[in-house]
Amino acid sequence: MVQQQLQKNDYYQDMKEAAILSNQELNNCEDKTQNMITIKGIIGLIMSQIDDDNQRAVISLGMGDPTAYSCFTTSHVAEEAVAHTLSSAKYNGYAPTQGLPQTRMAIADYLSHDLPYKLTMDDVFVTSGCTNAIDIALCILARPNANILVPRPGFPIYQLCATFRHIEVRQFNLVPTKGWEVDLDSVQALADENTVAIVVINPGNPCGNVYSYQHLLRIAEIAKKLGIVVIADEVYGHLAFGKNPFVPMGTFGSIAPVLTLGSLSKRWLVPGWRLGWLAVTDPTCIFKQPKVMERLKKFFDIYGGPPTFVQAAVPQILEKTDNVFFDKNINILKQTSESCFEGINKIPCLSCPQKPEGSMAVMVKLNLSILKDINDDIDFCFKLAKEESVVILPGVAVGMKDWLRITFAVEPASLEEAIRRINSFCHRHAYQPDRNI
Ligand SMILES: *Cc1c(COP(=O)(O)O)cnc(C)c1O
């Protein structure tokens, strides 16, 4: 009765039509975000395969959150700095939307340490993690018909942000047999007059690559030739443990303008603190024109930024964290990356073309031809979760079908156990079972 009365009401009808209309719009796939894969979404689906009454502990090599393991805890310096700023009661108010001046200054000094020029606080903006910095970089570069070049395999947040902001995404390949270097020819072939930026993730997620100085220089030269900005995702900055040292892309900022993105999340092992930055590393002011910087500054008024007391702790954290903390984590990651690489390469249906030299993840190729009842990477991950309680990310989530992404930022004993379980899973599903298993 009430329902019928409501339906006679014009206002209700208008509302209903508006709702139906927007649903139709979403259904006819005009909204590309509906089909997008996110890492969190796919990991959730894989987790749901695991039986609740399973006896064995679940081991996740899927999400890159090392804080799940007790060997990856942040430094005392960072904990004490935040405890101090919180209890001082001085940082309960709003911060300026671009970030506290002392925080911007400390980040400018931290980044300048490895650059051939000095950044000032005006070049640095404080963001809610690196994710927020990605979104802001894309928003500020967006214009009608714009496209950006992103790596494949890559980090799906770029596609998600670009799609919401109506920026076209064009993927260039990373070459597995060449240390996952950028296929520079394909970059040139993809770009046109509407290309605004190229994304470089170094050290790399999902590949664990660390690019050489020479390779980064070549990328900068191509960006210059194309007249585009480099978005340098350096959220894993300094997490390098192979032959190449970490070289910040900003080193080449005078060749092509670089937007350097980073955060405390990975190097300090505090992804939950949501403290990141966007730095305009552009010493010759190609991008850094007064009007552009005014626009960027104003854009930050949309956001509140990370909690003020976390921002206020940043100068202490960046200046006082000692090398013992960094070295310890690098050593664990070096060890787990090596045992992951060696363990995976002993499993017949899996191969790792490139030893990881940085970040926390590696790409692994799946050889389906020797597996009797596995259709593809998704099928592999679903069955592995169900049978072995091990979670890994199917390659499609990062743009590489029939590959897998394995996170090695895991306690060494858990990693070994996970590799044992993956090995017995692979043997069980192989055409010719190995009698030793
Ligand atoms: C983890 C990660 C991010 C996001 O970092 P947050 O600071 O947690 O937002 C961005 N880019 C890459 C490549 C990452 O792996």
The ligand as a Tripos MOL2 file, in Angstrom:
@<TRIPOS>MOLECULE
LIG
   15    15     1     0     0
SMALL
NO_CHARGES

@<TRIPOS>ATOM
      1 C1         52.8090   -0.7320   -2.9010 C.3       1 LIG1
      2 C2         52.9160    0.0380   -4.1530 C.ar      1 LIG1
      3 C3         52.3280    1.3080   -4.2900 C.ar      1 LIG1
      4 C4         51.4370    1.8870   -3.2210 C.3       1 LIG1
      5 O1         52.1250    2.3570   -2.1360 O.3       1 LIG1
      6 P1         51.3520    2.9400   -0.8650 P.3       1 LIG1
      7 O2         52.3230    3.8680   -0.2350 O.co2     1 LIG1
      8 O3         51.0240    1.7830    0.0130 O.co2     1 LIG1
      9 O4         50.1180    3.6220   -1.3490 O.co2     1 LIG1
     10 C5         52.5230    2.0190   -5.4590 C.ar      1 LIG1
     11 N1         53.2460    1.5140   -6.4740 N.ar      1 LIG1
     12 C6         53.7980    0.2780   -6.4100 C.ar      1 LIG1
     13 C7         54.5860   -0.2340   -7.5700 C.3       1 LIG1
     14 C8         53.6350   -0.4960   -5.2500 C.ar      1 LIG1
     15 O5         54.1470   -1.7300   -5.1940 O.3       1 LIG1
@<TRIPOS>BOND
     1     1     2 1
     2     2     3 ar
     3     2    14 ar
     4     3     4 1
     5     3    10 ar
     6     4     5 1
     7     5     6 1
     8     6     7 2
     9     6     8 1
    10     6     9 1
    11    10    11 ar
    12    11    12 ar
    13    12    13 1
    14    12    14 ar
    15    14    15 1
@<TRIPOS>SUBSTRUCTURE
     1 LIG1         1 GROUP 0 **** ****
